[in-house]
Amino acid sequence: PAPATTTDGQTEIHFIDVGQADATLIRQNDEYCLIDAGDVGTADQLVAYLKSAGVTKLQCVVMTHPHADHIGGMPAVLQNFTVDEFILPDFTKLSFEPTSSILASTLQELQTQKQNGCKVVTAERGQEIAIGDGTLRVLLAGVKTDNTNNLSVCTKFTAGSFSCLFTGDGEAAVEKELLAVEPDLRATLFHAAHHGSSTSNTAKLLAAVKPSYIIISCGLDNSYGHPHAEILKRFQQSGAAIYRTDHNGSIVVSVSPGGEISVHPTTESEAA
C-alpha cells in the first residue's frame, strides 16, 4: 500500500489495499480501531501503513472471522501495537474447531496482550466500543454454521451523522439474519461483503442500507473474479459512488467536523 493519506477530517475510514484481503482502519479524533488485518504476505506493509497513519495504540481490533485473508497480519499487528480491546468471533457457532497456524499465532500473541491489560472478548450482539466520539456497535455475531464465512462479526461504526456498515465475508444467511434482527441498517457507507461476491450483497440488504458510498476490497485480477459482475451491476444501480482497492489502491474516506465527506483514493479511477 501507498503511505497513508492524512486529512483534517474528524473521522477517517482507511480501506487499506492488502490485495485479495481485508484490512480497515477507523480513526475518530485520535483513537483507532482495526477491523481485520489482511494476509500474511502484506503483514509488514500493513504495520507500516498503520504507523504512517499515526497509530501508536489501537482502542479496538475486530477479527470478523478466522480466514487467512482477514487475520494474516494479526500477529504482526499485535506485536507492534498495544490493543485495549480485542473482539473474537463466536467460535461456538461453528460446527467444527477452526485450526490454522496463523490463528494459533494470533491467539498466542493475544495472551501477551492480555497480560498487558488487553480485554479479549467474544463478539455478542449489542456490544458497543467507543472510538473517540464515535461508537462501533456489534449488530450480529454470525450465525450457527458449517461455513466459516458465516461466522463473520457484523459491525456498524457511527460518528455524528456518518455511519459505516461492515459485514466481513458474511453470506446470504448472515444478511438474512441481520435484516431480521436489526430494524435500521441505513449507513452512509457500505464495505462490500466478501470482496463483492455473489454469495453476499443481496438486493434486500442493499435496499435496507441505502449507502451513498460502497467500497470493495479485492485484489487486482484475483482468481475469484471479485467483484462479481452481477453484484457490481447491483451496486451501480443503487446510485452509490463505488470505489475498489484493486483499481484505486488504499482509499481514505474523510468526514469533516461539519459532516462533509471526501474520498481520497491512491489512484483516481472510480469503478465504471
DOTITI-205148 format. One record per residue (C-alpha): x, y, z. Coordinates in steps of 0.001 Angstrom, whole numbers, plus 500000, padded with zeros to 6 digits. Layout:
BEGIN
XYZ ...
This chain:
BEGIN
500000500000500000 500978503607499458 501672505663502599 498511506559504448 496695509688503343 496149512012506285 493361514575506242 491997517173508608 488786515160508907 487449514429512366 486683510877511196 488647508761508728 487998505267507403 491037503719505704 490311500836503353 493852499559503087 494993497904499872 496131494475501059 495356492667497804 492680489960497865 492103490507501570 490540492898504090 492016495456506495 490132498585507550 491317501284509942 488877503622511665 490136506896513164 487919509158515211 489773512122516651 492955510471517958 491616506964518613 491845503993516283 490101500699515549 491253497983513137 488816495556511502 490722492552510101 494374492523509153 494918491322505607 497024488331504540 500383487056505752 502164488426502700 501091492016503425 501671491962507209 504772494181507152 503159496651504748 500050496792506954 502109497605510046 503982500289508092 500673501748506865 499243501905510391 502349503653511682 502260506158508827 498607506847509640 499629507856513147 498646504711515034 500563504096518260 497756502280520083 494575500565518923 491484501076521068 489894498048519432 490711495258516990 487964493114515438 488552489686513915 485467489187511748 486277485506511106 489454483384511078 490182483082507356 493805483807506415 492929486786504207 491409488517507230 493828487541510021 497142487049508198 498600490262509603 497095489940513106 500228488529514807 502356491363513381 499790493967514460 499673492534517979 503480492536518146 503703496195517130 500770497936518819 499136497949522235 495463496954521994 492835497933524578 490109495519523422 490105492591521005 486859491129519678 486893487492518587 484160485805516542 481902483386518399 483665480126517582 480910478129519338 478621478878516371 480928476967514022 480264473231513657 483989472447513761 487025473862515523 488943476234513241 492649475472513126 495471477170511270 498991478254512079 498062481915511654 495095481606514025 497314479834516560 499909482614516263 497216485264516711 495834483597519849 499357483233521222 500061486950520709 496736487729522364 497953486041525542 500776488585525743 498316491414525076 496064490111527876 498996490170530278 499456493819529335 495813494637530074 494047493944526780 490418492909527187 489726489907524925 486018489239524390 483803487109522184 481524489083519884 477941489431521027 475112491426519521 474698494800521218 478298495317522310 479450498917521944 483012500204521841 483825503917521994 486275505113519338 486892508786520054 483480510433519899 482181507602517710 480799504166518505 481406500744516994 478408498503517646 478177494758517076 474957494163515131 475363490410514705 477906487841515853 477469485474512924 475031482559512722 475185478833513528 477059477439510557 479474474984508981 480726477805506715 483430479942508337 482361482990506301 479037482971508144 480832483346511460 481547486935510390 481041489609513026 478874492423511613 479511495911512964 478364499470512383 480501502493513156 478708505777513805 480157509236514387 477740512140514187 475620511771511053 478158509437509390 477922505661509597 479637502672508009 478466499044507858 480917496127507912 479751492524507405 483059490736506786 482591487766504472 479049487105505732 476963485401503061 473203485375502383 472363483558505646 474101486251507678 472433489041505718 469005487427506197 469531487250509968 470897490794510060 467772492063508324 465603490113510782 467201491435513973 468263494970513026 465395497395512287 467612500164510907 470579499181508747 470898502505506939 474510503586506594 476361506286504716 478965503805503573 478867500053502980 482014497951502915 481038495375500299 480662491910501793 483038489092500848 485057491241498425 481969491825496242 480976488165495949 477598486993494630 477305484807497752 476666488067499620 475479491628498931 471837490649498459 469375493092496935 467370493154500193 470397494118502260 471435496839499846 467893498230499836 467949498401503633 471392500014503881 470832502651501153 474514503623501080 475859506740499400 479281505097499062 480368501481498534 483970500358498963 485096496984497590 488273495387498969 489719492980496390 492927492087494583 493736493031491001 492791490218488584 492043487903491502 491234484261490751 487765484511492346 486541487095489851 485664489528492662 483739491717492465 481269489546490576 479638491256487590 476059490883488858 476981492457492195 478861495318490579 475771495964488443 473603495913491575 475925498396493241 475844500666490193 472043500565490060 471898501652493706 473315505042492718 476142504852495276 479643506062494425 481792502948494053 485482502609494849 487581499446494866 491069498773496136 492137496839493014 491540499996490910 492014502754493470 494642501380495866 494177502322499509 491130504550499960 490610507066502750 487101508351503440 487284511560505448 484455513254507341 484878516875508408 483549518226511737 480639519665509743 479787516292508229 481180516847504729 482517513637503177 485510513407500861 487091510317499322 490853510108498802 491820507165496578 495515506447495943 494631506214492237 491890508381490736 489796505752488951 486197505340490022 484637501964489140 482514502139485995 
